[in-house]
């Protein structure tokens, strides 16, 4: 197939049209209106719990992948007893549970926080 047969040959990417800009402006106005109506809503403690769970997930993943994982690989290479394996298994399972709990928590909070 030569360049003349390809549909994108020689064409430049089209810019944003005026109609698209008006749609973006309309959406921005609606979002600003909604934000001004929600200024009095306080942060729910469930959001804080979700943030803590996310922090636990990131910390567990870091420990599992960059601290304890290479340590276990070194133990295996050197033929030493694999003392880090049970810890890694526990952290991996905990991370799986937290990963599954976060969307469930988000769904529950979105359901119960509706007005």
Secondary structure, DSSP 8 states (H G I E B T S, - for coil): --TTTSTTTT-------HHHHHHHHHHHHHHHHHHHHTTT----HHHHHHHHHHHHHHHHHHIIIIIIHHHHHHHHHHT---TTHHHHHHHHHHHHHHHHHHHHHHHHHHHHT--
